[in-house]
Amino acid sequence: MAKKPVPARLVVSLLANQEQPRAKALKRLASELGPVLFYSEPLPFTWTGYYDQEMGPGLNRRVAAFEGMRQPGELAGVKRLCMALEQELAHGGGRRVNLDPGLLGRDALVLATRKYGGHRLELAPGVYGEVTLFFMSGHYRALPWTYPDYAGDALRGIMGQIRVRLLWDLNNRGRQGERA
């Protein structure tokens, strides 16, 4: 008999150059996904100019982690929610905020994306999952395809902080009656 997957913590990266659309997105995500457990300080996004034409210069990333636990099968639906919210907040044909959801588990961070790649697994039509970081020897490790900002110390450190709380919650969920 197959075991139920271990639940994970939902995280969403919010990339923007203005706080107003990001704040609207976070409020809406919280109304759909539950209370925010953690919200990072802005991290400068200097790794690429990929989004500059669409979103403008001066981008920074913040990471939100949500209370409660999620099953891996929920990630594709969260990505679809994020894509719809990006379009809802768009202005003049371009996104004002880029939302990248992922599941942070004991062993890895899996991000959802619309972009196919040979190392990505289709979770649902048009939605792919990628192991972006892998936890080994006490730290998150980047993989050959990991985006440079996720491979950097700042985001790996944030994911490590979120992981500490995740492990605490997993160890105490039965005692506190939390559903997982």
C-alpha positions as CSV (number, residue, x, y, z in Angstrom):
1,M,0.0,0.0,0.0
2,A,1.4,3.4,-1.0
3,K,2.2,5.8,1.8
4,K,0.7,9.3,1.8
5,P,3.3,11.9,0.7
6,V,4.8,14.0,3.5
7,P,3.3,17.4,3.4
8,A,5.3,20.5,2.6
9,R,5.3,24.3,3.2
10,L,3.9,26.4,0.4
11,V,6.2,29.3,-0.6
12,V,5.6,32.0,-3.2
13,S,8.2,34.3,-4.6
14,L,6.9,37.8,-5.4
15,L,9.1,39.7,-7.9
16,A,8.2,43.3,-8.6
17,N,9.7,46.8,-8.6
18,Q,6.8,48.4,-6.7
19,E,5.3,47.4,-3.4
20,Q,1.7,48.2,-4.2
21,P,1.1,45.4,-6.7
22,R,3.1,43.0,-4.6
23,A,1.0,43.9,-1.5
24,K,-2.2,43.4,-3.5
25,A,-0.9,40.0,-4.7
26,L,0.1,39.0,-1.2
27,K,-3.3,40.0,0.3
28,R,-5.1,38.0,-2.4
29,L,-2.8,35.0,-2.0
30,A,-3.5,35.0,1.8
31,S,-7.2,35.1,1.2
32,E,-7.0,32.1,-1.1
33,L,-4.1,30.1,0.5
34,G,-4.3,31.0,4.2
35,P,-2.3,33.2,6.6
36,V,1.3,34.2,5.9
37,L,3.8,32.6,8.3
38,F,6.9,34.4,6.9
39,Y,7.6,37.3,4.6
40,S,11.1,38.2,3.7
41,E,12.8,41.5,3.3
42,P,13.2,42.6,-0.4
43,L,16.2,41.0,-2.1
44,P,17.6,42.9,-5.1
45,F,17.1,41.0,-8.3
46,T,20.3,41.7,-10.2
47,W,20.9,38.3,-11.8
48,T,19.4,38.9,-15.2
49,G,17.5,41.6,-17.1
50,Y,15.1,39.0,-18.4
51,Y,12.0,40.7,-16.9
52,D,13.1,44.4,-17.4
53,Q,11.3,45.0,-20.7
54,E,8.0,43.6,-19.3
55,M,8.2,44.7,-15.7
56,G,10.7,47.6,-15.7
57,P,14.1,48.0,-13.9
58,G,14.8,47.9,-10.2
59,L,13.1,44.5,-9.5
60,N,13.4,42.9,-6.1
61,R,12.1,39.6,-4.8
62,R,10.3,38.8,-1.5
63,V,9.4,35.3,-0.4
64,A,6.2,34.5,1.5
65,A,5.6,31.2,3.3
66,F,2.1,30.2,4.2
67,E,0.8,28.5,7.4
68,G,-0.5,24.9,7.2
69,M,0.8,22.1,5.1
70,R,0.2,21.2,1.4
71,Q,0.3,17.9,-0.4
72,P,2.5,17.8,-3.5
73,G,-0.5,17.4,-5.8
74,E,-1.7,20.9,-4.9
75,L,1.2,22.7,-6.5
76,A,-0.2,22.8,-10.1
77,G,-3.4,24.4,-8.9
78,V,-1.5,27.1,-6.9
79,K,0.6,27.9,-10.0
80,R,-2.7,28.4,-12.0
81,L,-4.0,30.7,-9.2
82,C,-0.7,32.7,-9.4
83,M,-0.8,33.0,-13.2
84,A,-4.4,34.3,-13.0
85,L,-3.5,36.8,-10.3
86,E,-0.5,38.0,-12.4
87,Q,-2.9,38.7,-15.3
88,E,-5.4,40.4,-13.0
89,L,-2.8,42.8,-11.7
90,A,-1.1,43.4,-15.1
91,H,-1.1,46.9,-16.6
92,G,-0.5,47.9,-20.2
93,G,0.0,44.4,-21.4
94,G,2.8,43.6,-18.9
95,R,2.9,41.9,-15.5
96,R,3.5,44.2,-12.5
97,V,4.3,41.2,-10.3
98,N,5.7,37.8,-11.1
99,L,4.5,35.0,-8.7
100,D,6.5,31.8,-8.5
101,P,5.0,29.2,-6.1
102,G,6.9,26.2,-4.8
103,L,6.7,23.5,-2.1
104,L,9.4,23.4,0.4
105,G,9.7,19.9,1.9
106,R,12.2,18.2,4.2
107,D,14.5,17.4,1.3
108,A,13.9,19.9,-1.5
109,L,12.3,23.0,-2.9
110,V,10.2,22.2,-5.9
111,L,9.1,25.2,-8.0
112,A,6.3,25.3,-10.4
113,T,6.8,26.8,-13.8
114,R,5.0,27.1,-17.2
115,K,8.3,26.6,-19.0
116,Y,9.2,23.0,-20.2
117,G,12.7,21.7,-19.7
118,G,14.1,18.2,-19.9
119,H,14.7,18.2,-16.2
120,R,11.1,19.2,-15.4
121,L,8.1,17.0,-14.8
122,E,4.7,17.9,-16.0
123,L,2.4,18.2,-13.0
124,A,-0.7,19.2,-15.0
125,P,-1.2,20.4,-18.6
126,G,1.2,23.3,-19.1
127,V,2.5,23.3,-15.5
128,Y,5.9,21.7,-14.7
129,G,7.7,21.0,-11.4
130,E,11.4,21.4,-10.9
131,V,13.6,20.4,-8.0
132,T,15.4,23.7,-7.6
133,L,17.2,23.2,-4.3
134,F,18.1,19.9,-2.6
135,F,18.9,19.7,1.2
136,M,22.0,17.8,1.9
137,S,24.6,17.9,4.7
138,G,22.8,20.6,6.6
139,H,22.3,23.1,3.7
140,Y,20.3,23.7,0.6
141,R,22.4,22.9,-2.5
142,A,21.9,24.2,-6.0
143,L,21.5,21.9,-9.0
144,P,23.0,22.6,-12.5
145,W,19.7,24.2,-13.6
146,T,19.0,26.2,-10.5
147,Y,18.4,29.9,-11.2
148,P,21.3,32.0,-10.0
149,D,19.3,33.9,-7.4
150,Y,18.0,30.7,-5.9
151,A,21.5,29.3,-5.9
152,G,22.7,32.4,-4.0
153,D,23.2,32.6,-0.2
154,A,20.3,34.9,0.5
155,L,17.5,32.7,-0.9
156,R,19.1,29.4,0.2
157,G,19.3,31.0,3.7
158,I,15.6,32.0,3.6
159,M,14.6,28.5,2.6
160,G,16.7,27.1,5.5
161,Q,14.8,29.3,7.9
162,I,11.4,28.2,6.5
163,R,12.6,24.6,6.7
164,V,13.4,24.9,10.4
165,R,9.8,25.9,11.1
166,L,8.5,23.2,8.7
167,L,10.3,20.5,10.6
168,W,9.0,21.8,13.9
169,D,5.5,21.8,12.5
170,L,5.8,18.3,11.1
171,N,7.2,17.0,14.4
172,N,4.4,18.7,16.4
173,R,1.3,18.4,14.1
174,G,-0.2,15.4,15.9
175,R,0.2,17.0,19.3
176,Q,-1.4,20.2,18.1
177,G,-4.2,18.7,16.0
178,E,-2.9,20.3,12.8
179,R,-4.1,18.6,9.6
180,A,-1.4,17.5,7.2
